[in-house]
Every structure is written in structure tokens, then in C-alpha cells.
Amino acid sequence: MPNLSIHNLKAKIIETDKEVLRGVDLEIPAGEVHVVMGPNGSGKSSLAHVIAKNPQYQMTGGEILFGKEKISEMDPSEIAQKGIFLSFQNPVEIDGVSFPEFLRLAYNSKMKVANSESVDLKSMDFRKILLEKMKELNMDRSFLDRYLNQGFSGGEKKKAEVLQMLLLEPKLAIIDEIDSGLDVDALRTVASGINVLISKGSSILLITHYKRILEYIKADAVHILKEGKIVKSGGMELVDQLEEEGFNPTPALPLTMEGEQSAKKKLKMAK
């Protein structure tokens, strides 16, 4: 299974001409779970969208490799066919598009690429597969009669994203803040679905603000993204450090002579 290699990646938002990535270097070996954290506006979601070739972004430097292939020059459909899946932070609602039919067409497309031949799993046959996956996520059968994300609660949208991942079994899943707005039960369910994916060998790039989802998902590495660059990498101890200090810890200032005398005076008064 290929790994993801990003070298000196630079990118901007086309509409505003704003630079959002300023030289990102990142390596995710096959089958590993890597977490990207950082303050708002640091470029976390931008990184996800640039990898997936969202047309609103433009690469201005660097390269992205998936295995030995340079995917930075591919279009979004080609990248998806290579086995890369982007889970959206805010999935869009599409009126008139049947949720199960959307999933069936995506599943057939994935199977066609995998088998190098046309696959057309009919609705009734696909429904059996779909119901099995829905059961793993405690999703009600009423989802079968709904349009894509229409009227879904925040938690339902996140479960729908995980359901797509379980069906498509991507080689690399880029998961953008899937834990935001979830209650504890929904968080456990979503994390459980992601762990199923991990157990099948998928690599994961998990973008999050919070530690709580990492209580259910074991990360191989944690990276801190700040101002469009990865400024620090480490293990889970880095998450604990962030919990204590935040993304902008205030360094201890050295005492001036005046400050030292004031401190000694306060100490005497306290005694």
C-alpha cells in the first residue's frame, strides 16, 4: 500500500490570492495514523483540500507523492481512483440525490477500478452490503429514504462520511475535524468506524483541534501546523503538552533586577 510524501508544499486560495501553505513537509507511511493539529487559520483544512485537488486552491510549489506517483498533477477524480478519500468538515446537502443511490454509484465505481472491469451492483444487492455497514454505525434504516445529507444533523453527517469510508475502504483517508460538534456517544461510534478502517490497513490523516477523539484512536504521530508550516512533530505526549500549554504558550520572562527585588520583598511580607 502506498505512502503519502509531501515535500515543501506551498499553496494559495485562488479567489483571494492568500497563501495558506508555506512549505509543508509530511510523510505518512502505509497503514499509519497521523494527526495534524493547530490553531484556527493555520492551514489544516487547506492541506486536506490541496491534497485532494480542490479547484479553489492552487499549488504554488513543492510536490505530493502517493507511493511513487506524483499526484499533485492529477485531477480530483484521478486522485479518488488512486484510493484517496477526503471526509469533509461540513458536508454539503444535495436535494434530489438519493443517499443510498449516491453510495451505490460510488461503490460500483470503486469496484470497477479495483477489478479493471465494469461493475454494476444492483440496488437490492447493494442494500444488503449497505445495511451491514450502517449497523456498525448505529444508523437507522430511515437513511435509505433520504436525500444526500439533506436534513441530517451534524452527527448524522459525520456518520454518513464514515459510512462512505467503510464502503470504499480507501488506501488513505483524510479526515477533517470529524469530531467537531459530536456528543460522547456519536464520537465513540465515529471513532469505532475509523478504527475498523485502520484495522483493514488504511492510512489516516486525521485533522482535529481536540484530544478527545484520540482517546479512542491510537495515533502513530502528531504534527503541529502553524502559519502554513509544520513546526513540530512527535507522539501522543505532544497532545498532552498542547492540552496544558495551548498552541501559543507564553515563555517565562527573566526577572529584571527591579523585579527580583520586588519578588524578595513580597516573600518577606508573606513570612
Phi and psi in degrees as GROMACS dihedral restraints (atoms count N, CA, C in turn):
[ dihedral_restraints ]
;  ai    aj    ak    al  type     phi  dphi    fc
    3     4     5     6     1   -70.4    20    10
    4     5     6     7     1   155.7    20    10
    6     7     8     9     1  -105.2    20    10
    7     8     9    10     1   164.0    20    10
    9    10    11    12     1  -100.5    20    10
   10    11    12    13     1   128.2    20    10
   12    13    14    15     1  -127.2    20    10
   13    14    15    16     1   121.3    20    10
   15    16    17    18     1  -119.0    20    10
   16    17    18    19     1   126.8    20    10
   18    19    20    21     1  -124.9    20    10
   19    20    21    22     1   119.6    20    10
   21    22    23    24     1    47.2    20    10
   22    23    24    25     1    44.9    20    10
   24    25    26    27     1   -73.6    20    10
   25    26    27    28     1   126.5    20    10
   27    28    29    30     1  -126.2    20    10
   28    29    30    31     1   142.2    20    10
   30    31    32    33     1  -157.4    20    10
   31    32    33    34     1   160.2    20    10
   33    34    35    36     1  -137.8    20    10
   34    35    36    37     1   160.3    20    10
   36    37    38    39     1   -82.5    20    10
   37    38    39    40     1   125.0    20    10
   39    40    41    42     1   -63.5    20    10
   40    41    42    43     1   -45.0    20    10
   42    43    44    45     1   -62.6    20    10
   43    44    45    46     1   -40.0    20    10
   45    46    47    48     1  -101.9    20    10
   46    47    48    49     1   -10.2    20    10
   48    49    50    51     1    63.3    20    10
   49    50    51    52     1    21.4    20    10
   51    52    53    54     1   -85.0    20    10
   52    53    54    55     1   128.9    20    10
   54    55    56    57     1   -76.4    20    10
   55    56    57    58     1   126.6    20    10
   57    58    59    60     1  -117.0    20    10
   58    59    60    61     1   -24.1    20    10
   60    61    62    63     1  -122.6    20    10
   61    62    63    64     1   130.5    20    10
   63    64    65    66     1  -123.6    20    10
   64    65    66    67     1    37.0    20    10
   66    67    68    69     1   112.5    20    10
   67    68    69    70     1    60.4    20    10
   69    70    71    72     1   -86.0    20    10
   70    71    72    73     1   131.6    20    10
   72    73    74    75     1  -120.0    20    10
   73    74    75    76     1   126.9    20    10
   75    76    77    78     1  -155.0    20    10
   76    77    78    79     1   136.3    20    10
   78    79    80    81     1  -129.1    20    10
   79    80    81    82     1   123.1    20    10
   81    82    83    84     1  -119.8    20    10
   82    83    84    85     1   103.3    20    10
   84    85    86    87     1   -62.6    20    10
   85    86    87    88     1   156.0    20    10
   87    88    89    90     1   -57.2    20    10
   88    89    90    91     1   133.6    20    10
   90    91    92    93     1    81.8    20    10
   91    92    93    94     1     2.8    20    10
   93    94    95    96     1   -98.8    20    10
   94    95    96    97     1   159.0    20    10
   96    97    98    99     1  -110.2    20    10
   97    98    99   100     1   116.9    20    10
   99   100   101   102     1  -117.7    20    10
  100   101   102   103     1   136.0    20    10
  102   103   104   105     1  -110.0    20    10
  103   104   105   106     1   134.3    20    10
  105   106   107   108     1  -115.0    20    10
  106   107   108   109     1   123.8    20    10
  108   109   110   111     1  -123.9    20    10
  109   110   111   112     1   164.1    20    10
  111   112   113   114     1   164.7    20    10
  112   113   114   115     1   163.8    20    10
  114   115   116   117     1   -68.4    20    10
  115   116   117   118     1   167.1    20    10
  117   118   119   120     1   -57.1    20    10
  118   119   120   121     1   138.9    20    10
  120   121   122   123     1    78.7    20    10
  121   122   123   124     1    11.3    20    10
  123   124   125   126     1   -82.5    20    10
  124   125   126   127     1   -15.9    20    10
  126   127   128   129     1   111.6    20    10
  127   128   129   130     1    11.5    20    10
  129   130   131   132     1   -63.3    20    10
  130   131   132   133     1   -54.5    20    10
  132   133   134   135     1   -66.4    20    10
  133   134   135   136     1   -34.7    20    10
  135   136   137   138     1   -60.4    20    10
  136   137   138   139     1   -40.5    20    10
  138   139   140   141     1   -59.2    20    10
  139   140   141   142     1   -45.4    20    10
  141   142   143   144     1   -60.5    20    10
  142   143   144   145     1   -45.9    20    10
  144   145   146   147     1   -71.1    20    10
  145   146   147   148     1   -31.9    20    10
  147   148   149   150     1   -69.7    20    10
  148   149   150   151     1   -40.3    20    10
  150   151   152   153     1   -60.2    20    10
  151   152   153   154     1   -42.4    20    10
  153   154   155   156     1   -82.9    20    10
  154   155   156   157     1     1.4    20    10
  156   157   158   159     1    63.4    20    10
  157   158   159   160     1    46.0    20    10
  159   160   161   162     1   -60.9    20    10
  160   161   162   163     1   125.0    20    10
  162   163   164   165     1   -66.8    20    10
  163   164   165   166     1    -8.4    20    10
  165   166   167   168     1   -78.0    20    10
  166   167   168   169     1    -9.9    20    10
  168   169   170   171     1  -115.2    20    10
  169   170   171   172     1   151.9    20    10
  171   172   173   174     1  -129.9    20    10
  172   173   174   175     1   126.2    20    10
  174   175   176   177     1   -71.1    20    10
  175   176   177   178     1   134.4    20    10
  177   178   179   180     1  -116.5    20    10
  178   179   180   181     1    -2.1    20    10
  180   181   182   183     1  -178.2    20    10
  181   182   183   184     1   161.2    20    10
  183   184   185   186     1    85.8    20    10
  184   185   186   187     1  -169.9    20    10
  186   187   188   189     1  -149.9    20    10
  187   188   189   190     1   156.9    20    10
  189   190   191   192     1  -125.6    20    10
  190   191   192   193     1   123.1    20    10
  192   193   194   195     1  -116.4    20    10
  193   194   195   196     1   138.9    20    10
  195   196   197   198     1  -120.7    20    10
  196   197   198   199     1   103.3    20    10
  198   199   200   201     1    70.5    20    10
  199   200   201   202     1  -125.8    20    10
  201   202   203   204     1  -102.7    20    10
  202   203   204   205     1     2.6    20    10
  204   205   206   207     1   -94.3    20    10
  205   206   207   208     1   136.1    20    10
  207   208   209   210     1   -84.3    20    10
  208   209   210   211     1   101.0    20    10
  210   211   212   213     1   -87.6    20    10
  211   212   213   214     1    -8.4    20    10
  213   214   215   216     1   -64.7    20    10
  214   215   216   217     1   -15.1    20    10
  216   217   218   219     1  -102.7    20    10
  217   218   219   220     1     3.3    20    10
  219   220   221   222     1   -91.1    20    10
  220   221   222   223     1   162.1    20    10
  222   223   224   225     1   -91.1    20    10
  223   224   225   226     1   168.5    20    10
  225   226   227   228     1   -56.1    20    10
  226   227   228   229     1   -38.7    20    10
  228   229   230   231     1   -67.7    20    10
  229   230   231   232     1   -37.6    20    10
  231   232   233   234     1   -65.3    20    10
  232   233   234   235     1   -40.1    20    10
  234   235   236   237     1   -64.8    20    10
  235   236   237   238     1   -40.6    20    10
  237   238   239   240     1   -62.6    20    10
  238   239   240   241     1   -40.0    20    10
  240   241   242   243     1   -67.6    20    10
  241   242   243   244     1   -22.9    20    10
  243   244   245   246     1   -75.7    20    10
  244   245   246   247     1   -10.6    20    10
  246   247   248   249     1   103.2    20    10
  247   248   249   250     1    23.9    20    10
  249   250   251   252     1  -106.2    20    10
  250   251   252   253     1   127.9    20    10
  252   253   254   255     1  -121.7    20    10
  253   254   255   256     1   132.4    20    10
  255   256   257   258     1  -108.8    20    10
  256   257   258   259     1   118.3    20    10
  258   259   260   261     1   -89.7    20    10
  259   260   261   262     1   120.1    20    10
  261   262   263   264     1   -75.6    20    10
  262   263   264   265     1   145.6    20    10
  264   265   266   267     1   -67.8    20    10
  265   266   267   268     1   -40.5    20    10
  267   268   269   270     1  -130.0    20    10
  268   269   270   271     1    83.8    20    10
  270   271   272   273     1   -59.7    20    10
  271   272   273   274     1   138.5    20    10
  273   274   275   276     1   -80.2    20    10
  274   275   276   277     1   151.2    20    10
  276   277   278   279     1   -91.9    20    10
  277   278   279   280     1   132.9    20    10
  279   280   281   282     1  -125.0    20    10
  280   281   282   283     1   105.9    20    10
  282   283   284   285     1   -69.4    20    10
  283   284   285   286     1   137.4    20    10
  285   286   287   288     1    88.3    20    10
  286   287   288   289     1    -9.6    20    10
  288   289   290   291     1   -99.1    20    10
  289   290   291   292     1   112.8    20    10
  291   292   293   294     1   -60.8    20    10
  292   293   294   295     1   129.5    20    10
  294   295   296   297     1   -59.7    20    10
  295   296   297   298     1   -52.6    20    10
  297   298   299   300     1   -65.8    20    10
  298   299   300   301     1   -32.2    20    10
  300   301   302   303     1   -69.9    20    10
  301   302   303   304     1   -38.3    20    10
  303   304   305   306     1   -59.0    20    10
  304   305   306   307     1   -44.7    20    10
  306   307   308   309     1   -66.8    20    10
  307   308   309   310     1   -38.1    20    10
  309   310   311   312     1   -63.1    20    10
  310   311   312   313     1   -45.0    20    10
  312   313   314   315     1   -64.8    20    10
  313   314   315   316     1   -39.5    20    10
  315   316   317   318     1   -65.5    20    10
  316   317   318   319     1   -41.0    20    10
  318   319   320   321     1   -64.6    20    10
  319   320   321   322     1   -45.5    20    10
  321   322   323   324     1   -61.8    20    10
  322   323   324   325     1   -39.1    20    10
  324   325   326   327     1   -64.2    20    10
  325   326   327   328     1   -42.2    20    10
  327   328   329   330     1   -64.4    20    10
  328   329   330   331     1   -43.2    20    10
  330   331   332   333     1   -66.9    20    10
  331   332   333   334     1   -33.5    20    10
  333   334   335   336     1   -63.5    20    10
  334   335   336   337     1   -43.3    20    10
  336   337   338   339     1   -65.5    20    10
  337   338   339   340     1   -42.3    20    10
  339   340   341   342     1   -66.5    20    10
  340   341   342   343     1   -35.5    20    10
  342   343   344   345     1  -101.1    20    10
  343   344   345   346     1    -3.5    20    10
  345   346   347   348     1    56.3    20    10
  346   347   348   349     1    31.1    20    10
  348   349   350   351     1  -153.9    20    10
  349   350   351   352     1   161.0    20    10
  351   352   353   354     1   -65.3    20    10
  352   353   354   355     1   132.5    20    10
  354   355   356   357     1  -126.4    20    10
  355   356   357   358     1   131.3    20    10
  357   358   359   360     1  -138.9    20    10
  358   359   360   361     1    76.2    20    10
  360   361   362   363     1   -68.8    20    10
  361   362   363   364     1   122.5    20    10
  363   364   365   366     1   -70.5    20    10
  364   365   366   367     1   161.8    20    10
  366   367   368   369     1   -55.3    20    10
  367   368   369   370     1   -46.0    20    10
  369   370   371   372     1   -66.8    20    10
  370   371   372   373     1   -39.3    20    10
  372   373   374   375     1   -68.0    20    10
  373   374   375   376     1   -40.8    20    10
  375   376   377   378     1   -67.4    20    10
  376   377   378   379     1   -34.7    20    10
  378   379   380   381     1   -58.2    20    10
  379   380   381   382     1   -36.0    20    10
  381   382   383   384     1   -63.3    20    10
  382   383   384   385     1   -43.3    20    10
  384   385   386   387     1   -64.8    20    10
  385   386   387   388     1   -43.8    20    10
  387   388   389   390     1   -62.7    20    10
  388   389   390   391     1   -43.8    20    10
  390   391   392   393     1   -62.8    20    10
  391   392   393   394     1   -35.4    20    10
  393   394   395   396     1   -62.0    20    10
  394   395   396   397     1   -45.9    20    10
  396   397   398   399     1   -68.6    20    10
  397   398   399   400     1   -38.4    20    10
  399   400   401   402     1   -63.2    20    10
  400   401   402   403     1   -35.1    20    10
  402   403   404   405     1   -63.0    20    10
  403   404   405   406     1   -37.4    20    10
  405   406   407   408     1   -63.5    20    10
  406   407   408   409     1   -25.8    20    10
  408   409   410   411     1  -106.8    20    10
  409   410   411   412     1    11.8    20    10
  411   412   413   414     1    53.5    20    10
  412   413   414   415     1    42.0    20    10
  414   415   416   417     1   -95.7    20    10
  415   416   417   418     1   132.1    20    10
  417   418   419   420     1   -69.7    20    10
  418   419   420   421     1   150.1    20    10
  420   421   422   423     1   -63.6    20    10
  421   422   423   424     1   -16.6    20    10
  423   424   425   426     1   -62.0    20    10
  424   425   426   427     1   -19.8    20    10
  426   427   428   429     1   -61.2    20    10
  427   428   429   430     1   -25.3    20    10
  429   430   431   432     1   -67.7    20    10
  430   431   432   433     1   -18.3    20    10
  432   433   434   435     1  -108.1    20    10
  433   434   435   436     1    16.5    20    10
  435   436   437   438     1  -114.0    20    10
  436   437   438   439     1   160.4    20    10
  438   439   440   441     1   -85.2    20    10
  439   440   441   442     1   161.9    20    10
  441   442   443   444     1   -58.7    20    10
  442   443   444   445     1   108.2    20    10
  444   445   446   447     1    65.0    20    10
  445   446   447   448     1    -0.6    20    10
  447   448   449   450     1   -72.6    20    10
  448   449   450   451     1   122.1    20    10
  450   451   452   453     1    75.5    20    10
  451   452   453   454     1     5.2    20    10
  453   454   455   456     1   -71.6    20    10
  454   455   456   457     1   140.8    20    10
  456   457   458   459     1   -72.3    20    10
  457   458   459   460     1   170.9    20    10
  459   460   461   462     1   -57.4    20    10
  460   461   462   463     1   -44.0    20    10
  462   463   464   465     1   -65.9    20    10
  463   464   465   466     1   -37.3    20    10
  465   466   467   468     1   -66.6    20    10
  466   467   468   469     1   -38.0    20    10
  468   469   470   471     1   -63.7    20    10
  469   470   471   472     1   -40.2    20    10
  471   472   473   474     1   -68.0    20    10
  472   473   474   475     1   -39.6    20    10
  474   475   476   477     1   -64.6    20    10
  475   476   477   478     1   -37.2    20    10
  477   478   479   480     1   -63.5    20    10
  478   479   480   481     1   -36.4    20    10
  480   481   482   483     1   -65.8    20    10
  481   482   483   484     1   -43.4    20    10
  483   484   485   486     1   -66.0    20    10
  484   485   486   487     1   -37.2    20    10
  486   487   488   489     1   -58.8    20    10
  487   488   489   490     1   -43.1    20    10
  489   490   491   492     1   -60.0    20    10
  490   491   492   493     1   -41.7    20    10
  492   493   494   495     1   -63.9    20    10
  493   494   495   496     1   -41.7    20    10
  495   496   497   498     1   -64.7    20    10
  496   497   498   499     1   -34.3    20    10
  498   499   500   501     1   -74.2    20    10
  499   500   501   502     1   -40.9    20    10
  501   502   503   504     1   -88.7    20    10
  502   503   504   505     1   -20.9    20    10
  504   505   506   507     1    45.1    20    10
  505   506   507   508     1    62.8    20    10
  507   508   509   510     1   -66.6    20    10
  508   509   510   511     1   156.4    20    10
  510   511   512   513     1   -71.8    20    10
  511   512   513   514     1   -34.0    20    10
  513   514   515   516     1  -135.3    20    10
  514   515   516   517     1   122.8    20    10
  516   517   518   519     1  -108.9    20    10
  517   518   519   520     1   122.5    20    10
  519   520   521   522     1  -100.2    20    10
  520   521   522   523     1   114.1    20    10
  522   523   524   525     1  -115.7    20    10
  523   524   525   526     1   110.9    20    10
  525   526   527   528     1  -100.1    20    10
  526   527   528   529     1   102.8    20    10
  528   529   530   531     1    48.9    20    10
  529   530   531   532     1    49.6    20    10
  531   532   533   534     1   -71.0    20    10
  532   533   534   535     1   -16.9    20    10
  534   535   536   537     1   -86.5    20    10
  535   536   537   538     1    -8.7    20    10
  537   538   539   540     1   -68.2    20    10
  538   539   540   541     1   129.7    20    10
  540   541   542   543     1    79.1    20    10
  541   542   543   544     1     7.4    20    10
  543   544   545   546     1   -92.4    20    10
  544   545   546   547     1   140.7    20    10
  546   547   548   549     1   -78.8    20    10
  547   548   549   550     1   175.1    20    10
  549   550   551   552     1   -60.6    20    10
  550   551   552   553     1   -44.1    20    10
  552   553   554   555     1   -63.9    20    10
  553   554   555   556     1   -45.1    20    10
  555   556   557   558     1   -65.4    20    10
  556   557   558   559     1   -37.4    20    10
  558   559   560   561     1   -62.5    20    10
  559   560   561   562     1   -43.6    20    10
  561   562   563   564     1   -62.2    20    10
  562   563   564   565     1   -42.2    20    10
  564   565   566   567     1   -64.7    20    10
  565   566   567   568     1   -45.9    20    10
  567   568   569   570     1   -63.4    20    10
  568   569   570   571     1   -44.1    20    10
  570   571   572   573     1   -63.3    20    10
  571   572   573   574     1   -37.9    20    10
  573   574   575   576     1   -62.1    20    10
  574   575   576   577     1   -42.0    20    10
  576   577   578   579     1   -63.7    20    10
  577   578   579   580     1   -40.7    20    10
  579   580   581   582     1   -65.0    20    10
  580   581   582   583     1   -38.8    20    10
  582   583   584   585     1   -64.9    20    10
  583   584   585   586     1   -32.9    20    10
  585   586   587   588     1   -61.9    20    10
  586   587   588   589     1   -43.3    20    10
  588   589   590   591     1   -61.9    20    10
  589   590   591   592     1   -43.8    20    10
  591   592   593   594     1   -62.0    20    10
  592   593   594   595     1   -40.7    20    10
  594   595   596   597     1   -64.0    20    10
  595   596   597   598     1   -21.2    20    10
  597   598   599   600     1   -92.9    20    10
  598   599   600   601     1     5.7    20    10
  600   601   602   603     1    99.3    20    10
  601   602   603   604     1     4.0    20    10
  603   604   605   606     1   -70.3    20    10
  604   605   606   607     1   142.8    20    10
  606   607   608   609     1   -84.2    20    10
  607   608   609   610     1   149.3    20    10
  609   610   611   612     1  -129.6    20    10
  610   611   612   613     1   130.7    20    10
  612   613   614   615     1  -111.7    20    10
  613   614   615   616     1   104.0    20    10
  615   616   617   618     1  -104.6    20    10
  616   617   618   619     1   118.1    20    10
  618   619   620   621     1  -100.5    20    10
  619   620   621   622     1   126.9    20    10
  621   622   623   624     1  -154.2    20    10
  622   623   624   625     1   160.1    20    10
  624   625   626   627     1   -98.3    20    10
  625   626   627   628     1   -21.6    20    10
  627   628   629   630     1  -121.9    20    10
  628   629   630   631     1   157.9    20    10
  630   631   632   633     1   -79.3    20    10
  631   632   633   634     1   -23.6    20    10
  633   634   635   636     1   -61.0    20    10
  634   635   636   637     1   -36.6    20    10
  636   637   638   639     1   -68.4    20    10
  637   638   639   640     1   -23.7    20    10
  639   640   641   642     1   -78.8    20    10
  640   641   642   643     1    -3.1    20    10
  642   643   644   645     1   -77.0    20    10
  643   644   645   646     1   -15.7    20    10
  645   646   647   648     1  -115.5    20    10
  646   647   648   649     1   -15.0    20    10
  648   649   650   651     1  -124.4    20    10
  649   650   651   652     1   125.7    20    10
  651   652   653   654     1   -83.9    20    10
  652   653   654   655     1   123.0    20    10
  654   655   656   657     1   -98.1    20    10
  655   656   657   658     1   141.3    20    10
  657   658   659   660     1   -84.4    20    10
  658   659   660   661     1   -28.0    20    10
  660   661   662   663     1  -156.5    20    10
  661   662   663   664     1   152.4    20    10
  663   664   665   666     1  -125.9    20    10
  664   665   666   667     1   135.1    20    10
  666   667   668   669     1  -125.4    20    10
  667   668   669   670     1   138.4    20    10
  669   670   671   672     1  -103.9    20    10
  670   671   672   673     1   119.4    20    10
  672   673   674   675     1  -102.9    20    10
  673   674   675   676     1   128.3    20    10
  675   676   677   678     1  -145.1    20    10
  676   677   678   679     1   127.3    20    10
  678   679   680   681     1    52.6    20    10
  679   680   681   682     1    41.0    20    10
  681   682   683   684     1    80.4    20    10
  682   683   684   685     1    11.3    20    10
  684   685   686   687     1  -138.5    20    10
  685   686   687   688     1   149.7    20    10
  687   688   689   690     1   -82.3    20    10
  688   689   690   691     1   116.7    20    10
  690   691   692   693     1  -101.1    20    10
  691   692   693   694     1   -15.2    20    10
  693   694   695   696     1  -159.7    20    10
  694   695   696   697     1   142.8    20    10
  696   697   698   699     1  -134.1    20    10
  697   698   699   700     1   150.6    20    10
  699   700   701   702     1  -177.1    20    10
  700   701   702   703     1  -158.5    20    10
  702   703   704   705     1  -101.9    20    10
  703   704   705   706     1  -158.8    20    10
  705   706   707   708     1   -64.0    20    10
  706   707   708   709     1   -21.4    20    10
  708   709   710   711     1   -62.1    20    10
  709   710   711   712     1   -25.5    20    10
  711   712   713   714     1   -68.4    20    10
  712   713   714   715     1   -35.2    20    10
  714   715   716   717     1   -66.0    20    10
  715   716   717   718     1   -42.8    20    10
  717   718   719   720     1   -62.4    20    10
  718   719   720   721     1   -38.5    20    10
  720   721   722   723     1   -63.2    20    10
  721   722   723   724     1   -41.5    20    10
  723   724   725   726     1   -65.3    20    10
  724   725   726   727     1   -36.6    20    10
  726   727   728   729     1   -60.8    20    10
  727   728   729   730     1   -36.8    20    10
  729   730   731   732     1   -82.0    20    10
  730   731   732   733     1   -41.2    20    10
  732   733   734   735     1  -106.3    20    10
  733   734   735   736     1   -18.8    20    10
  735   736   737   738     1    77.4    20    10
  736   737   738   739     1  -175.5    20    10
  738   739   740   741     1   -83.0    20    10
  739   740   741   742     1   -16.3    20    10
  741   742   743   744     1  -128.7    20    10
  742   743   744   745     1    67.0    20    10
  744   745   746   747     1   -62.2    20    10
  745   746   747   748     1   139.3    20    10
  747   748   749   750     1   -84.9    20    10
  748   749   750   751     1   118.1    20    10
  750   751   752   753     1   -68.8    20    10
  751   752   753   754     1   148.5    20    10
  753   754   755   756     1   -69.1    20    10
  754   755   756   757     1   129.8    20    10
  756   757   758   759     1   -88.6    20    10
  757   758   759   760     1   139.6    20    10
  759   760   761   762     1   -67.5    20    10
  760   761   762   763     1   143.5    20    10
  762   763   764   765     1   -74.7    20    10
  763   764   765   766     1   134.2    20    10
  765   766   767   768     1   -78.5    20    10
  766   767   768   769     1   169.5    20    10
  768   769   770   771     1   -57.3    20    10
  769   770   771   772     1   -41.4    20    10
  771   772   773   774     1   -65.9    20    10
  772   773   774   775     1   -41.2    20    10
  774   775   776   777     1   -66.8    20    10
  775   776   777   778     1   -37.3    20    10
  777   778   779   780     1   -66.3    20    10
  778   779   780   781     1   -42.3    20    10
  780   781   782   783     1   -63.3    20    10
  781   782   783   784     1   -39.3    20    10
  783   784   785   786     1   -64.4    20    10
  784   785   786   787     1   -39.8    20    10
  786   787   788   789     1   -65.5    20    10
  787   788   789   790     1   -40.8    20    10
  789   790   791   792     1   -64.9    20    10
  790   791   792   793     1   -37.5    20    10
  792   793   794   795     1   -64.4    20    10
  793   794   795   796     1   -42.7    20    10
  795   796   797   798     1   -65.0    20    10
  796   797   798   799     1   -36.3    20    10
  798   799   800   801     1   -65.7    20    10
  799   800   801   802     1   -40.0    20    10
  801   802   803   804     1   -64.3    20    10
  802   803   804   805     1   -42.9    20    10
  804   805   806   807     1   -63.4    20    10
  805   806   807   808     1   -36.4    20    10
  807   808   809   810     1   -66.9    20    10
  808   809   810   811     1   -34.3    20    10
